[in-house]
Amino acid sequence: MRLGMTLIVRDEADLVAENIKFHARMGVDAFAIYDNGSKDETLELLQGLRTTYDLALFDDPGPFDKERRSMVLARHLRERQGADWLISNDADEFWLPKSGNLKSLMGSETSVLVARRYNFLPRTIDVAACDYKFHHNIMLVEKPYGPQPPAPDPSDPLLYPIMLRAIPGKVACALEGLEHIHKGNHSVDHAKGPALGTDDAIVFHYHIRSYEYFESKIRNHGENLDGVTGGTSWHLRRWHAIYLAGNLRKEYESLLLDEQQTQSLLADGVIREERVLANFFAAAEPSA
C-alpha cells in the first residue's frame, strides 16, 4: 500500500522543501505537484528534490483551476506512481500521525477521513528575529472561539479574531472511488461513502509567516478570486480587499501575538505551546 500527496504551489520557497521532507519521514511514498508560475525559488527547490523522492512535478503557470488540477494530480498518483491513498494538501499544512506514520490512515474501515486542523500563530518577537522560519511559530490555537460567518468585506465585523476562529479539517481518502476534490481540500465526492472524522492524525497550519510571504500569498490568490462568492475563501477575499486598500501591513501586524496577548491566551487555554515541528527541523539542521 502506497500513500500519495498532492500540492499546488506558487511562491512557497520558505517551506515547500520542508513540507516534502517532513511528509516523506511521516510515511508519504509519492508526491505529485503543480507549480503555478512561482517567481521565487519554489520550482528550483522542487526540481532538486526529484532526485531524492518519488516526485512528479508539473510546471504550468496557466489559469488557476485548483479543483481540476487536484484531480489531474490524483489520477497521476494512482496511474503513474502506484499510490492507493491520497492526502490532498497545501504547502503550509503538515500532517502529523498520532502514532507510527501516516499510513495508519490507510488501515481505516472507511475510505474518506477528515483530520482536525490547527492554526499556528506567530509572535512579534519571533518574526523580528533575523533567522525566523515558519516552524518558529509555536503557539497552536487549541480551543478556537467558534465559527465565524463569512465576512469577505473588510467593513463586515468579525465575531472573533480571524486566526482564532474555528477552521474546517482536511481530507485524506482512498484513490479508488475518488470522484471529485472540492476547493480547499476540505471534502471530496467518493463512490464509497461519506467522510468520517479521525483522531489518527492532525494537521498543523502555518498560514501566517513572514510579511513578505503573506503579501505574496494574498496578491497571488487575488488573481484567482474573481467571481468567487459566498463562504468560499472569504478570509482571502477580505485580505485581498485590504491589500488593494493599501492596509495589508497593518492587518498583518494585527495577526501577530505580542507578549501580553500570548500570556492572556495561554492563561485562557485558547492557545498552547507546541514544538513538534520546531524540534523536528532543529534536529534536521546541520550542527555548527
C-alpha positions as CSV (number, residue, x, y, z in Angstrom):
1,M,0.0,0.0,0.0
2,R,1.4,3.4,-1.0
3,L,0.4,6.8,0.3
4,G,0.5,9.8,-2.1
5,M,0.3,13.5,-1.5
6,T,-0.6,16.3,-3.9
7,L,0.3,20.0,-3.7
8,I,-0.5,23.0,-5.9
9,V,2.1,25.7,-5.1
10,R,3.1,29.2,-6.0
11,D,5.8,31.1,-4.3
12,E,6.2,28.8,-1.3
13,A,10.0,28.7,-1.1
14,D,10.1,29.4,2.6
15,L,8.6,25.9,3.4
16,V,7.9,23.8,0.4
17,A,11.1,21.7,0.7
18,E,10.4,21.2,4.4
19,N,6.9,20.1,3.6
20,I,8.2,17.3,1.3
21,K,10.9,16.2,3.6
22,F,8.7,16.1,6.7
23,H,5.9,14.1,5.0
24,A,8.3,11.7,3.5
25,R,9.5,11.0,7.0
26,M,5.9,10.6,8.1
27,G,5.2,7.9,5.6
28,V,4.2,9.6,2.3
29,D,5.6,7.5,-0.6
30,A,4.9,9.7,-3.6
31,F,4.3,13.3,-4.4
32,A,2.5,14.9,-7.4
33,I,2.9,18.7,-7.6
34,Y,1.8,21.6,-9.8
35,D,3.9,24.7,-9.7
36,N,1.6,27.5,-10.9
37,G,4.1,30.1,-12.0
38,S,6.3,30.7,-9.0
39,K,8.6,33.7,-9.2
40,D,10.7,32.8,-6.2
41,E,12.9,29.6,-5.7
42,T,10.0,27.2,-5.3
43,L,10.3,25.5,-8.7
44,E,14.1,25.1,-8.4
45,L,13.8,23.6,-4.9
46,L,11.2,21.1,-6.1
47,Q,13.3,20.1,-9.1
48,G,16.3,19.5,-6.8
49,L,14.1,17.1,-4.6
50,R,13.2,14.9,-7.6
51,T,16.5,13.0,-7.3
52,T,15.7,12.0,-3.7
53,Y,11.9,11.5,-3.7
54,D,9.3,9.9,-5.9
55,L,8.1,13.4,-7.0
56,A,6.2,14.2,-10.2
57,L,6.5,17.9,-11.0
58,F,4.3,19.9,-13.4
59,D,5.4,23.4,-14.3
60,D,2.3,25.2,-15.5
61,P,1.8,29.0,-15.0
62,G,-1.6,28.9,-16.8
63,P,-5.0,29.8,-15.4
64,F,-5.6,28.6,-11.9
65,D,-8.2,25.8,-11.6
66,K,-7.5,24.1,-8.3
67,E,-10.3,21.5,-8.4
68,R,-9.4,20.3,-11.9
69,R,-5.7,20.3,-11.3
70,S,-6.1,18.4,-8.0
71,M,-7.9,15.6,-9.8
72,V,-5.2,15.5,-12.5
73,L,-2.6,15.1,-9.8
74,A,-4.7,12.4,-8.0
75,R,-5.0,10.4,-11.2
76,H,-1.3,10.7,-11.9
77,L,-0.5,9.4,-8.4
78,R,-2.7,6.4,-8.9
79,E,-2.0,5.6,-12.5
80,R,1.7,6.5,-12.8
81,Q,3.1,6.4,-9.2
82,G,1.1,3.5,-7.8
83,A,-0.5,5.3,-4.9
84,D,-3.5,3.8,-3.1
85,W,-4.4,6.6,-0.8
86,L,-4.3,10.4,-1.1
87,I,-3.7,13.4,1.1
88,S,-4.7,16.5,-1.0
89,N,-2.5,19.1,0.8
90,D,-1.4,22.7,0.8
91,A,2.2,23.7,1.2
92,D,1.6,25.4,4.6
93,E,0.0,22.3,6.1
94,F,1.8,19.5,7.9
95,W,0.0,16.2,8.7
96,L,1.2,14.6,12.0
97,P,0.2,11.0,12.8
98,K,-1.0,10.2,16.3
99,S,1.5,7.2,16.3
100,G,3.6,5.4,13.8
101,N,3.3,7.1,10.5
102,L,0.5,8.4,8.2
103,K,0.0,5.0,6.6
104,S,-2.1,4.3,9.7
105,L,-4.8,6.3,8.0
106,M,-4.9,3.7,5.2
107,G,-6.0,0.9,7.6
108,S,-9.2,2.6,8.4
109,E,-12.6,0.8,7.7
110,T,-13.7,3.9,5.8
111,S,-12.4,5.3,2.5
112,V,-12.6,9.0,3.4
113,L,-11.2,10.6,6.6
114,V,-11.2,14.2,7.8
115,A,-8.5,15.3,10.3
116,R,-8.7,18.2,12.6
117,R,-6.6,21.3,11.6
118,Y,-5.0,23.8,14.0
119,N,-3.7,27.3,13.2
120,F,-0.2,28.3,14.4
121,L,0.2,31.9,15.3
122,P,3.5,33.9,15.0
123,R,4.7,36.1,17.9
124,T,6.1,39.5,17.2
125,I,9.3,38.6,18.8
126,D,9.8,35.5,16.6
127,V,9.2,37.2,13.2
128,A,11.5,40.0,14.2
129,A,14.4,37.6,14.5
130,C,16.9,37.5,11.7
131,D,16.8,33.7,11.4
132,Y,13.0,33.5,11.5
133,K,11.5,30.4,9.9
134,F,7.9,29.2,9.8
135,H,8.4,26.5,12.3
136,H,9.4,29.1,14.9
137,N,5.7,29.6,15.2
138,I,5.0,27.5,18.4
139,M,1.6,28.9,19.5
140,L,-1.1,26.5,18.5
141,V,-4.8,27.5,18.6
142,E,-6.2,24.6,20.6
143,K,-9.6,26.0,21.5
144,P,-10.8,28.5,18.9
145,Y,-13.6,30.8,19.9
146,G,-16.1,29.4,17.4
147,P,-17.2,29.5,13.7
148,Q,-17.0,32.8,12.0
149,P,-19.8,33.7,9.5
150,P,-18.2,34.7,6.1
151,A,-17.1,38.3,6.2
152,P,-15.3,39.0,2.9
153,D,-15.8,42.8,3.0
154,P,-13.4,44.5,5.4
155,S,-16.2,46.6,6.7
156,D,-18.0,43.5,7.8
157,P,-17.4,43.0,11.6
158,L,-15.8,39.8,12.8
159,L,-17.2,37.9,15.7
160,Y,-13.7,36.6,16.6
161,P,-10.1,37.5,15.6
162,I,-9.7,35.9,12.2
163,M,-7.0,33.4,13.2
164,L,-8.8,32.4,16.4
165,R,-11.9,31.2,14.6
166,A,-12.8,27.6,14.2
167,I,-11.5,26.2,10.8
168,P,-12.5,23.1,8.8
169,G,-10.5,20.0,8.8
170,K,-8.6,18.4,5.8
171,V,-9.3,15.2,3.9
172,A,-7.5,12.0,3.1
173,C,-9.0,9.2,1.0
174,A,-8.6,6.1,-1.0
175,L,-7.8,6.8,-4.6
176,E,-10.1,4.0,-5.8
177,G,-13.6,5.5,-5.9
178,L,-12.5,9.2,-5.8
179,E,-14.8,11.3,-8.0
180,H,-14.0,14.9,-7.1
181,I,-11.9,17.0,-4.8
182,H,-13.6,20.2,-3.7
183,K,-11.9,23.6,-3.4
184,G,-9.8,23.9,-0.3
185,N,-9.2,20.1,0.1
186,H,-11.8,20.0,2.9
187,S,-14.1,17.4,1.3
188,V,-14.4,15.0,-1.6
189,D,-17.1,13.2,-3.6
190,H,-16.3,9.5,-3.2
191,A,-18.1,6.4,-4.5
192,K,-17.5,4.5,-1.2
193,G,-19.4,6.9,1.0
194,P,-19.2,10.0,3.2
195,A,-16.2,11.1,5.3
196,L,-15.6,10.2,8.9
197,G,-13.6,12.2,11.4
198,T,-10.4,10.7,12.6
199,D,-8.1,11.2,15.6
200,D,-5.3,9.2,13.9
201,A,-3.7,12.4,12.5
202,I,-3.9,16.1,13.0
203,V,-2.9,18.9,10.6
204,F,-0.7,21.9,11.6
205,H,-1.5,25.0,9.6
206,Y,1.2,27.7,9.2
207,H,-0.9,30.2,7.3
208,I,0.8,33.4,8.8
209,R,4.6,33.5,8.4
210,S,6.7,36.5,7.3
211,Y,5.1,39.6,5.9
212,E,6.8,39.0,2.5
213,Y,5.1,35.6,2.1
214,F,1.8,36.9,3.5
215,E,1.7,39.7,0.9
216,S,2.8,37.3,-1.8
217,K,0.0,34.8,-0.9
218,I,-2.7,37.4,-0.8
219,R,-1.5,39.0,-4.1
220,N,-1.4,35.7,-5.9
221,H,-4.7,34.5,-4.5
222,G,-6.3,37.7,-5.5
223,E,-5.7,36.9,-9.2
224,N,-7.9,33.8,-8.8
225,L,-10.8,35.2,-6.7
226,D,-12.9,36.9,-9.4
227,G,-16.4,35.6,-9.3
228,V,-15.9,33.7,-6.0
229,T,-18.9,34.3,-3.7
230,G,-20.4,33.0,-0.5
231,G,-18.2,31.4,2.1
232,T,-15.6,30.2,-0.3
233,S,-12.1,31.6,0.6
234,W,-13.8,34.5,2.3
235,H,-10.8,35.3,4.5
236,L,-8.6,35.5,1.5
237,R,-11.1,37.8,-0.3
238,R,-11.2,40.0,2.8
239,W,-7.4,40.2,3.0
240,H,-7.2,40.9,-0.8
241,A,-9.5,43.9,-0.4
242,I,-7.4,45.1,2.5
243,Y,-4.3,44.7,0.3
244,L,-5.9,46.7,-2.5
245,A,-6.7,49.5,0.0
246,G,-3.0,49.6,1.0
247,N,-3.6,48.4,4.5
248,L,-2.2,44.8,4.4
249,R,0.9,45.6,6.5
250,K,-1.3,46.9,9.3
251,E,-3.6,43.8,9.0
252,Y,-0.5,41.5,9.2
253,E,0.8,43.2,12.3
254,S,-2.6,42.7,13.9
255,L,-2.3,39.0,13.4
256,L,1.0,38.7,15.4
257,L,0.9,38.0,19.1
258,D,2.7,40.4,21.5
259,E,3.8,39.2,24.9
260,Q,0.7,40.4,26.7
261,Q,-1.7,38.7,24.2
262,T,0.4,35.5,24.3
263,Q,0.2,35.2,28.1
264,S,-3.5,36.1,28.2
265,L,-4.5,33.5,25.5
266,L,-2.3,30.9,27.2
267,A,-3.9,31.5,30.6
268,D,-7.4,31.2,29.0
269,G,-6.4,27.9,27.3
270,V,-7.1,29.3,23.8
271,I,-3.6,28.6,22.7
272,R,-0.8,26.3,23.9
273,E,2.8,25.8,23.1
274,E,3.6,23.1,20.6
275,R,7.2,22.4,19.5
276,V,6.8,19.2,17.4
277,L,7.9,20.8,14.1
278,A,10.3,23.2,15.7
279,N,12.1,20.3,17.3
280,F,11.9,18.2,14.1
281,F,13.6,20.8,11.9
282,A,16.0,21.9,14.6
283,A,17.2,18.3,14.7
284,A,17.4,18.2,10.9
285,E,19.6,21.3,10.7
286,P,23.4,20.6,10.4
287,S,25.2,21.5,13.6
288,A,27.6,24.5,13.5
